[in-house]
Every structure is written in structure tokens, then in C-alpha cells.
Amino acid sequence: MASVSTIFSIFTSSSSSKSSSLDNKKPITLSDTSEKSQYLNIPRRNFLKGATTTLLVPLSTTLHSPSSSLAKEIEVGSYLPQSSSDPSFVLFQASSKDTPALRAGNVQPYQFVLPPTWKQLRIANILSGNYCQPKCAEPWIEVKFEDEKQGKVQVVASPLIRLTNKPNATIEDIGSPEKVIASLGPFVTGNTLDLDEELLETSVEKIGDQTYYRYLLETPFALTGSHNIAKATAKGNTVILFVASASDKQWPSSQNTLKAIVDSFHV
């Protein structure tokens, strides 16, 4: 696969050559429609009709079709089923239609609950792992949800080989909770993690046969938020990290909700 820099180089080279060839052409102005129609070898009437259409289409697109990045996400309560364990939450169950890694079989299905007012966020292609499946060398973001008043949660997946050479290793095989979070910490905070200063609590819990490491972090310099609750486990060829984050403003009123969300997560 060509690198981004190679593709960019080819693109700019092609653009430059086209620009040079056009510089030798006689300039054409919109006012000189007769000359322009001859230059393009099309009837003047057809040219004017085409020019009008060309000018109007982008305008109508701008007015009636806002870009996807500006479109509002839908509250999950409008399409996710109510949680059977707590009717004040809805249940998100990831399946193969949700992410490239689930479709490739690199991640096992996972689930967790959310308040119905939360919204799912779009993930940039380069962060989603779509470009590197089925063999990614670096962690990627599976899904992300957010509520402006309460915080956000995201699922981060990491290739097992990045942490251990043992195939199908459990989270215990990889090492202690501190060792695992030391490797994955930057994906919790968005930058760096100082275990001595920012890791407040660790614990180990079992759900069925699956072991989870749980973390409480106070990260004042994190891009994700100054308060983070994280939960990690390993299954198949992947380590899954579930992170709930909140700002100083959100944390006092939302910490119990975020803890309930993290409690519900399992693979």
C-alpha cells in the first residue's frame, strides 16, 4: 500500500504538470462565451446551459445538504433497546455491522449500557482501524459515545501482539494491572500517563470466565478529560480497553452514571 506521503507527492506532481500545461493556453473569460464555446467545441447555447447548471448545483447542495460532519447525531434512546437490568439505561450490543474490526473477526462482540440521551460519535477513518484491518499494528478506536453534560465513553482495541507474544493470552498472562495500563495509558488520556501521580486505584474483577482490570485515574492534562474510569480485558487476539471520561465540571454529577456504564461493560 502506498504511503500517504507518496500519494500526496503523486497528486501534487500531477497537479503541477496540469497547471503548467494550462498556463500555455490562451486565457478564457466568462464574458467571452462565443470564443469559449469554440475553444471547447460545443454549441454556445449548450455551453451557457451547462455553465448555469454548474454554478447552481454547488449552491443548492450547500443550502440543502449540510456536510456529514455537521449533522447531529441521534440520541441512542431512539433506537437502542431498554436495558433489562436497569430501565433507566439502554443497551448497546456491538455486532459485525458496527466496526471494521468486528467484521474482520479481530474483536469479539461486546456490550454496555448508556443513558438514553447519549449520542454516538463518528470516528475518523484513520482512527477506526478501517485502513489496517485485518492486521493492525497499533490500537484503534472501536466506538465512541458522548453526552455534553455527563461525559463520554469509548472502546479502544489493541493487537495482543503489541503487549505479549503469547497467542490467545489472557489479561493475567500479559501482566499486572499496572503493566497493562502503562502500555495502554496514552490511549486513555490522549497523550501521556504518569502512573505515580495519575493512577488512583486498580482492582481485578471476574465476569464469568473473563478477567477485567479496572482503573480510576485523575488526569489533569488528558485530552479525554480530567477524570477517567477504565476497564481492560483480553480475548482472542485483542486487548479491549473501555474508558469513561469526564471534565471537572461534569464529574461531580455524572461519576455514578459513568461508574454504572463501566460496570456493565463486558466482552
HELIX and SHEET records of a PDB file:
HELIX    1   1 VAL A    4  ASP A   23  1                                  20    
HELIX    2   2 THR A   33  LEU A   40  1                                   8    
HELIX    3   3 ARG A   44  HIS A   64  1                                  21    
HELIX    4   4 SER A   68  LEU A   70  5                                   3    
HELIX    5   5 VAL A   76  SER A   78  5                                   3    
HELIX    6   6 PRO A  100  ALA A  104  1                                   5    
HELIX    7   7 ASN A  125  SER A  128  1                                   4    
HELIX    8   8 LEU A  160  ARG A  162  5                                   3    
HELIX    9   9 ILE A  171  ILE A  174  1                                   4    
HELIX   10  10 PRO A  177  THR A  189  1                                  13    
HELIX   11  11 LEU A  195  GLU A  198  1                                   4    
HELIX   12  12 TRP A  251  SER A  264  1                                  14    
SHEET    1   A 2 VAL A  90  GLN A  93  0                                        
SHEET    2   A 2 GLN A 111  LEU A 114 -1                                        
SHEET    1   B 7 LYS A 119  GLN A 120  0                                        
SHEET    2   B 7 TRP A 140  ASP A 147 -1                                        
SHEET    3   B 7 GLY A 151  PRO A 159 -1                                        
SHEET    4   B 7 THR A 238  ALA A 246 -1                                        
SHEET    5   B 7 HIS A 227  LYS A 235 -1                                        
SHEET    6   B 7 GLN A 210  GLU A 218 -1                                        
SHEET    7   B 7 LEU A 199  ILE A 207 -1                                        
END                                                                             
